[in-house]
Amino acid sequence: MSSATWRNVFTYNKYAQITARAVRQSLKEAERVAAEKRGVTALRYQRWENGVGGAQVYLNPEEDKGLSKPAV
């Protein structure tokens, strides 16, 4: 078996997600909390018409309440 057997089971993105979660869980409490905050993401989109951007719409608004700064 090679070290890349995970490729037959799931995608690289899923592999990266699993390993990141394992690393975060192995940290001490203070470092773990800071790492989890960095892992929070917000997804939004904006429709452009005639070179002018419209209003930005969050795709997950209930999760955005805890964010201190908007995603760019």
N, C-alpha and C positions, 0 to 999 in steps of 0.2 A: 504494500500500500504506500502510495506517495503522500506527501504532506498536503497535496492539493485535492484530496478526495472530496472535500466540501463542494467543489465545483459541480459534481454530479448530482448534488442534493439541492442546492439553492444558489441564488445569484450572488455576485460580489457585494451588492448593496445590503442584502440580508446578512451575509457573513460579517460585513463591517459593523452592522447594527448589533449583532450578537456579541462580537468581541468588545465593542465600545461599552455595552451594558455590563459585561463581565468585569471590565477594568474599573468602571465607575463603582460597582458594587464592592470591589476589593479595597477601595480607598477608606481611609479613616473618615469619621463623621464630618469634620469641617471641610476637608478636601472634597468629599463626596457631594456635599450640598452645593459647593461652588461649581463642580463639574456638571451636576444636574441642571443648574441654572443656565450654563452655557449650551446645554443640549436642547433647550426650549426653542422652538421655531414657530413662526407665524407665516401663514401663506395668504397672500393677497394678490389681486389682479386689478388691472386698470385698462379700460377700453379707450383706444385712441381713434379720433376721427378728425380728419383734415389737419393733422399735425398738432392737435390739442388733446391733452390727456384729460380723461374724465375722472370721476370720483373713484377712489381706491376702495375696493370691496374686500373685506376679510372673508376667507373661506371657512375659518374656524373661530367665529367671534367669541364664543364662550370661553375659549382658552386664552384669548388676548387680554382679558381683564387683569391678569397678574403681571403682565409685561411692563417694565419700567421705561423702555424706549422702543419705538417702532422699528420693524425690520426694514432694511433699505434694499 
